[in-house]
Amino acid sequence: MKKTPPLFVACIIALVTTSFGFIVRAFLIGEWGREFNLSDTQIGALQGAGLFPFAVSIILFSLVIDRLGYGRIAAIAWAGHVVSAVVTMTAHSYTQLYIGTLLFALANGAVEAVVTRSPPRSIRRARPTT
């Protein structure tokens, strides 16, 4: 039986944890609305801040990942998640929630870029010509 590569396992764990982050924020949005007395527009903006930057950061990090390195982007993602958690858990205003959510989405995009980006050309297998 083939042994599963540790990098593959780490990627799966990273994707699962980012998924849980999206789920937790979706469940908390109503509570945040009541606790911070948010309008429907503000709730919608928080939800948008949790998604749109995610897509943008996947694209941007995918463009530079070969130059910066997978490890550096993964470290940026980790730091982004830590800062996002601290900002969100200590938030006292809508603006702080928004910043925490924005950082969370950017960090999730970095994780996604690391996990799904194809390897650099230098380590791809050469395709046989026929």
Stockholm file with secondary structure:
# STOCKHOLM 1.0

chainA/1-130         MKKTPPLFVACIIALVTTSFGFIVRAFLIGEWGREFNLSDTQIGALQGAGLFPFAVSIILFSLVIDRLGYGRIAAIAWAGHVVSAVVTMTAHSYTQLYIGTLLFALANGAVEAVVTRSPPRSIRRARPTT
#=GR chainA/1-130 SS CCCCCHHHHHHHHHHHHHHHHHHHHHHHHHHHHHHTTCCHHHHHHHHHHTTHHHHHHHHHHHHHHHHHCHHHHHHHHHHHHHHHHHHHHTCCSHHHHHHHHHHHHHHHHHHHHHHHSCCCGGGSCCCCCC
#=GC SS_cons         CCCCCHHHHHHHHHHHHHHHHHHHHHHHHHHHHHHTTCCHHHHHHHHHHTTHHHHHHHHHHHHHHHHHCHHHHHHHHHHHHHHHHHHHHTCCSHHHHHHHHHHHHHHHHHHHHHHHSCCCGGGSCCCCCC
//
